[in-house]
């Protein structure tokens, strides 16, 4: 039991130190060189920003309702219940996908400066 606790503590300590050593770099660090030969390089990257419904909840909910209604028209008894659930799940997936494609096409795009450490 003591061995498990010691291993758990050691694993937690290693995880915390790995997160603490992960460093982010900004445009002020561009060109910075390190002793191991690595340096910080920055690039302009086009990023899409969707201010409305980034989780695609509206598309998922609408698709689930429509799919459930269509699934309810099929079968009878327990088969009808199963078809309703399957239709709702499939409709939700389709609705989420449709809304995602629409957001990609119509979303706002901004240019961000992203920096990373490059090892050579």
N, C-alpha and C positions, 0 to 999 in steps of 0.2 A: 504494500500500500504506500509506504514512504517513497519507494522508487517511482511510482506513478506520479505522485505529487511533485517530486523533484523534476521529473521529465516534463510535466505540464508547466511548471514554473520556468524551466529552461527554454521551452518552446515559446512561451509568452514573451520572455525577455528577448529572444532572437527576433520575434515578429515586431516588437516595439522598436528595437534598434534598427531593423531594416526600414521601417516606415520613417524613423527619425533621420536616417541617412539619405533618403530619397529627397532630392532637392529640386526645386523648380527654378528656372532661369528666365529672366525677362530681358527686354531690349537693352537695358543698361549693362547687362553682362556680355553683350555681343563682342566677340573677339577675345574674350578672356581665355587665357591659356593655363593649363594645369601641369604639374610636374610629370605626370604620366604621358604627356604628349597629346592629351585630348584638349578640345577647345569648345567654346560655345558658338553655335551657328544659329542665326535667326532667318526666318523666311516669312514672306507674306502669304497667308493662306485664306482662301475664300471660305467662309463659314456661313451656313444657313441658320437664320434665326426665325423661329415661328413664335410670335407673341401669343397667338390664340391656340389653345388646345394642343400643346406639344405631346400629350399622351394619347391623342386620338380617341378620346372617350366618346365624342359625339358619333363618329363613324362606327365605332364598335357597338354602341348601344342601338343605333338605328339599324345596322345590319342584323343584330341579334333579334330585334323585334320582327323585322321583315322575314328573316329566316325561320323564326318560330311560327309565325303565321302561315307561311308556306308549308312548313313541316306538319302543321296541325291538319292540313287538308289531306294528308296521306294516311292510309291504314285505318285500323280500328282497334279499340281496346288498348292493351299494353303497347302494341305496335305504334299506335297513334302517339302515345306519350313519348316513346323512344324517338319517333320521327320528329316530334316537336323539339325535343332537346337537341337532337343532332342538327336540325335546321337552325336552331338558335346559335349553336356553337359555330357551325359553318358560316352562317350569315354574319356573325360577329367578326370572324377572321377576314371575310371578304370586305366588310365595311371598314375595318381598320386598314387594310391594304389599300383600298380605294382612297381613303382620306389621306394616307401617307403619300401616295403618288401625287395627289392634288396639292398637298403642302409643299412637296419638292418642286413642283412646277411653278407654284405661285408664291413661294415663301420669300422673305426678305433675305438678301445676301449682303454680308459685310466682310471687309477684309481685316483680318487680325494678324498681328505680328506674333509668331510662335517661335520660341527658342528652345534648343535642346543641346545637350552635350554630345559631341561627336568624338568617338574614339578612333584613332588611326594606328 
